[in-house]
Amino acid sequence: MISALCRDSDWSQLHVVVAGIGIAGYACADALMQLGARVTVVDGGAGPKQQERAEILRTLEVEVLLGYSGDAPDCDLLIVSPGLRPSHQLITTAIAGGIPVWGELELAWRLRPMDAPAPWLMITGTNGKTTTTMMLESMLRAGGFNAVAAGNIGTSLVDVVMHDSYEVIAIEVGAPQLPFVHSISPHSAVCVNIADDHLDHFGSKAAYVAAKAKIFENTQVAAVYNADDEVTRVLVEEADVVEGCRAIGFTLGVPGLSMLGVVDGALVDRAFIPNRQDVAQEVALVSDVQPNAPHNVANALAAAALARAFGVPATAISLGLRAFVPAAHRIAHVATVAGVHFVDDSKATNTHAALTSLLAYPRVVWLAGGMAKGQDFSDLVQQARTHLRAVIVIGVDQAVIAESVSRHAPDVPVLSMDRTDTGVMREVVEAAMGFAKPGDTVLLAPGCASWDMFNDYGHRGTAFADAVHDLALTTSGGAG
């Protein structure tokens, strides 16, 4: 019975437990209540946000258990939020007891309207997936489609399928959302890249990659991989897709057959044109991508591949890129002070993202640190050492980065900041200005999570930008 559940099923006889009362869990509980199911929400926390959401759900006759730390309650179905590790007691006891376990994505797929549901275009990857999703949304809209970006990007996918009507949905998918996907069949999907991340959540790199691989299961039209990232190509080769689904690559170099790539400053398509054996079609200019750092051009190519797979005209790709407004704290130029460029890439919360950002600039004063999440910075420092003017480190794991720099780039000065309050950013920015020379970039690309000192990466980036603007007001030469 559970395996056949859909939006039009009779949910009234079912007891569904939702684990987690964040954005995803709250939306799942609300939708299930509307469908008539008996709903219990459990959450290990009991803070102000949980209390607020619990109060609303209780008025809707949803049972809410905060501060919960037991096994999975007796139920017909367990819906798990992405914040729970696959090894969490709630999940393991449910599986051991024969209780089906779904993630938010699976529930959203089941709750799509039965009549002409919007196709799903799914985007995952260690870095760049939010930017890629937003670029795709812009391209789809430029192509005349009624489209929305949803999922891990912050808009609940369950809310979208329950309450809105779109022609197509661009869905950002984080790895923690993928373990409990069972029946989803996207129109097309992409894995932008793979690097070490979420290892504390999954327990190993292999488990993390296996979760990412599920993005391609049952893909119908295009399984898109990064030709410059061998792991993503293997994921597509090994994927169990719908008969007729095509493997489509993208590359920062000249594209081969059935690929998108870059030729003479233009993004070109050799995958979705009739005479692709012989020619490539220009779909945009590299200058249409802002900022046009190499990794952002790769994001644009990934988005373009999905858009073209869905039938977006070539002319709409460039229109969509020019209309695209990047999300905050992603390689965002803050100001130029006395010839020194300040760039906020606070979203670079792992070594792969930080290295990609560092390599985009010829000479950098690197601002790094926070919670390292068990990462090793040796490879990053070795690859970026010729770009480094100086390194300033903050946060609880600053010594990990400082030690890597001292070992692998001993000629690069390192400054460690002892302050642990958010006001440290003003000292960091002033110190960076002391190291930098005109033409250099002061780059906040921490390579670490922010929670040791800040609310989130956005809070960290805002503190940096505020400090830069204050510096600009007091420095001869001003900001540009």
N, C-alpha and C positions, 0 to 999 in steps of 0.2 A: 504493500500500500504506500509506504513512504517513498519508494523509488519512483512512483508515478505521480507524486504530488505536483500540482501546478496552481496557477492563480484561481482557476475555476473549481478546484477540488473542494470537498466539504472538510474544513479544518476544525469544525466545532467539537469533534470527538478527540482531538489531539491535545496533549500537554507538551508544549515546547519550552525548553529552557534556553535562554540566551545568556551566554557568558560574556560579560563586559557591558558597561553602561556608558561608553564613549559615544562618539558620533555614529559609528557603525551599529553598535549594539542598541542604542536608543532607537534608531530608525528601524532596525529589524523588529524590535519589540512592538513598536507602534504599528507597523504593517501587519504583524501577526495578530495583534489584538483586533485590528480592523477586519481581518479575515475570519474572526470568530474563534480562534484557538485560545486555549487556556495557557497563559504565558507566565513564566517565572523568570526573573532576571537576577543573576548573581554576579557580584563584583567583589574582588578582594579589597578594594579601597572603600573609604567612607568619608572622603573629603567634601569640600563645599560643592564642587561640580557634580559629584555623584549624588549628593543629597538633593540638589536642585532637580536633577533629572528624575531621581527616584520619587520625589514628591509629585511631579507631574504624572508619571506613569501610574502611581498608586491611585490618583483620582480617576484614572481610566480602568481601574480594577485589575491592574497588573501587579502581581506579587513581586516585591523587590527585596532581595537579601543582600545587604551591604556588609563588608567585612567578612565575606564568606571564604572559608578555607578548606571545605570538606571535599568529598568525592562528588561526582556528578549526581544530582538528585534523580530519582526515578522519573523517567519521562519517555516520550515517544521519539523525540528528536532533540539534538543539541546543536545550537547555532553558536559558533565560536568567533570572537573578535580577533583581529590580527595581532593584538598585543599579547595573546597567550602563546607560549611556546608549544610546539607539537608534543613535547614531553610533559606538559603540565598535567597535574593529577586529575583535574576535571576531565581532560580529554582521554587520558589513558584508561581511567576507570569506566568512562562511557563506552569506549571501544571494547574493553574487556567484558562489559555487560551486554554487548550486542546492540547498543544504542547508536543509530546512525549519526554521524557528525558532518555538518555542513559549515562552510565559511559564508561570509556575507555575499561573496560573489555568486556562490551556488544558489543561495536563497533569491538573490536578485534575478538570476536567470530563470528560475522557476516561476517568479512572480511577474514576468513580462506579460503584457496583454496577449491574449490568444490570437487576436485578429491583427495581422501585419505588424509584428513587433519590430522595433528598430534594430537593424544589424549592429553588432558590436565590433569595434576596431580596438584591439587591446595592445597596450604598450607596457613593457617592463624593461628592466636593466638596472645595473648598480647605480649608474649616474646618468642624468640627463632625461629621465623619463617624464618629469613634470614639464620641462621645456618642450620636449617632443610632443607631448599630449596637447599642450596649448597651441603649438604651431599647427598641429593637425586640425584642431578645432577651427583655427583661423582659415586654413586652406579650404576646409569643407564649406565654411560659410561663404568664402569668396567664390566657391564653385556653385553657389546657389542652394546649398542644402541647409535644412533646418537641423542644426547640430548642437551638441553640448559636450563639454568635457566633464567627466565625473569619476568617481572611484577614489583612489588614494589621494587624489588631488585636493580633496576637502569637501566635495559635494557627494552626499550619500547616494550610491547607485540604487539602493533600494527605494529611496525617496523618488528618484528620477523615474524608475520604471512604474512605480505605483501612481504617480500623480501628474506626470508630464507626457507630452506627445512629441517625439522627435523622429526625424527620418533616419538618423544615425547617431551613435554615441561613441565618443572617443574616451577610452577608459584607461586611466593610469592604474597599474597594478603593482603593488609592492610584493616582494617575495613572501612575507608573512601571510598574505592573503591567499596564497596558492595551494598549500598542502591539502585543503579539504574542498577542492573543486572536483566534480564528478561528471557532470553532463553538459557543461558549457561547450558550445560550438561557435566560436567567433567567425565573423566574415573573414578577417585577416588579423595578423598579430605580428609584433616585432619584439625582439630582445636587443636593445640598443648596444649593450656591452655587459661583460661579466668581470667583476673583480672581488677581492675579499671584502665582505660586509656581512652584517647580521650573523657572524659566526657564533656569537653568544646565544642567539635565538635558536639556531638550528643545530649547533653542536659541532659542525664540521663543514668544510668547504664543499664536500661531496653532497651533503644534504641540502645545502644552500643552492647549488647548481641544479640538483634534482627538482627542487621546488620551482626554480625559474623555468625549467624545461616544460612544466605543465601549461605554460602560456600557449604552447603550440598544439596541444591535444585537440583533435577534431576541428582544426582550422579548415575553412572551406575554400578560400580563394588564394590567399597569399601568405606564406610563412616567411617573414623578412628577417634576414640576419645581417650582421656586420662582417663584411668580408675581411676587414682588418682586425677582427677578433675571432680567432680560431674556435674558441669555445662555443660561440653563438652559432657558427656554421655547423658544428657537430650536433648541437641541439636540434637544429632543423633536419639534418640528415637522419636522426634517430627518432623524429617525432612521428606519432601515429595520427596522420592527418586524413581528411576526407579525400577520396579518390578525385584526382584532377587538380588538387591544390598545388600551386607553384611555389618553388623556392626562389625568393628574390633577394639579391644581395645589394648592399650599398658600400661604397668605398670613397675615400678621399682622393683616390687616384683615378686613372682612366678606367671606366667600367667595362667589364666583359659582357657577354651575352646574358640577358635576363638580370641586369644590374642597373643601378643608378650610380653616378659618380661625378667627378669634376674634370672638366676639360677647358683650358684657357680661360679660367675665371668664371666659368658657367657651370651650373648644376644641370646634368643631362640625364636623359632617360633612355636606356636600351632594353627596357623590360615590357613596357606597355604601349608599344607602337608596332604597326604591322610589319615594317621592314627592318626590324631590330637586328637582323643578321648583318646588315651592311652599314647602318647609320645610327646616330643617337639624336634625340630631340632635346633642345634646350628648354628647360622649364623655369629657370630663374638664374640670376647672377649671384655670385658669392657676395657681392656688395649688398644684395637684398637681405642678407642674414646679418642681423645686428644683436649683439656684437658678433663679428665674423671670425672669432677664434676657431681653430680647427675642430675642436670637439663640438662647438655649436653648429658648424657646418654639417658635421656628422648627424647631429640631431635633426637638422633640416632635411637631410637626405632620407633619414628614417621616416619622418613624417610624410615627406613627399611620396615615398614608396607606398605607404598605406593609403594616402589620398588618391594616388593614381590607380591603385587596386580597386578602389571604390568608384572610380569613374570620374574623378575631378579633372576637368580640362587642364592642359598644360599651362595655359595662360593664367589660370587661377592659383597656381602654385606660387608664382612670383607675387601676385596680388596679396595672397594670404601672408606671405613672409613680410611684405612691406607693412601690412596692417598689424602684424603681431607685436604685442607689447610684452617684453620679458617679465617674468615674475621677479619680485624683489629678492635681493641678496644672492643673485646668480650672475657672476662676473659683471656687476653693475658699476659703471664709472661714477664715482661720487663727486670728485672735484680734481682740478689741477692747481696745485699750490707751488708757486715759484718754480715752475717747470717740472714738478714731481706729480705723477699721476697716482691717485688713490682709488683702488678698486675693491669693492665689497663682493667677495664670493664666500660669504659665511655659510652658504648651503653646502660647501665642500667639506663634508663631515667624515670623509674617509680618505685614505692615502691615495687611492686611484683618482678621485676627484681633485684633490689638492695638486697632485703631480700634473694632471692635464692642464690645470689652470696655470701653474708655474711655468710650464713649457710654452705657454702662449705669449710670454713677455721676455724680451732679451735680457733685462737686468732688473732684479727684484729684491726689495726688502720684504722678506716673508714674515707675516704675522701668523703664528701657529699655536696650537695647544688646546687643552680642554681634557675631555675624557677619551683616551686613546682606544678603548674597547679591545685591548689586547693586540693591537696592530704593531707591526714592526716597520719602522720608518727608514730602514737601511737602503732598500732599493730606491725609494723616492729620492733620498739625498744624493745617492750616486748618480742618478739620472738627471737631477736638476742642479747639480753643484755649480756648473758653469753659468747658470742663470742667477745665482745667489750673490747679492751684494752683502747682505747681513740677514740674520734671523733673530726675531724677538719671540720668546715663548711665554705663554701664560697657562694657568690652570693646574689641575691636580696631577696631570701626567706630563708636565713640561720637561721633566728630566729625561724622559724616554726620547723626545725629539732632540734635546740639547746633546745628549750622548751620541746619537746617530750623526749629528752634524760634526761634532768634535772628532769622531772616528773617521768619517768618510769625506769630510770637507774641512780639514783642520785650519785652512787659511781663511775660512768664513767666520767673521765675528758672531758670537751668540750672546744675547742679553736675556737673562731670566728675570721675570717680574715676580716679586714676592706677594704683591697685593692679591687678595682673593675676592674683592668686591668689584662691582661693575664699573666703578670709577677708574679702574686700571686702564681703560681704553684711552683716556686722555693722556696718560703718561706714555702709553705704547705709541700713540700717534706722534707725540712730540719727540720721542726717542727715534722713531723711524725717520722723521724729517732730518734728524742729525746724521743718520747714516746715508740717506739718499743723495744722489746727485741729479741735476736737471736731466730729464729724459728717462729716469728710473720710474719704476712702478712700485708703490707700496701696496702689497697685496694681502688682504685678509682671506686666507684660504686655510682654515685651521687644521684640516685633516682629522678633526676630532669632534665628538659630540659636545654640546654646550652646557649640559645640565648641571655641571659642577659649579658654575658661576652665573648662568643666565637662565631665563625661562625656556628659551629655545634658540634655534639659530637666527630667527628673525630679530629677537631681542638683542642678540650679540651683534648682528649687522647694523641695527639701528644705533646702538651705542657707539660703534665705530664711525658711522656716518656723522653722527652728532659731533663727535670729537674732531673729525676732519673739518666740518663746517666752522667750528669754533676756531680751529687753527687758521683757517683761511681768512677769518675776520681780523686776526691779529698779526698775520704775516705779511710782510712787504711783498707785493706782487699779486696778492689776492687770488681769487679762485676763477677758473675758467671752465 
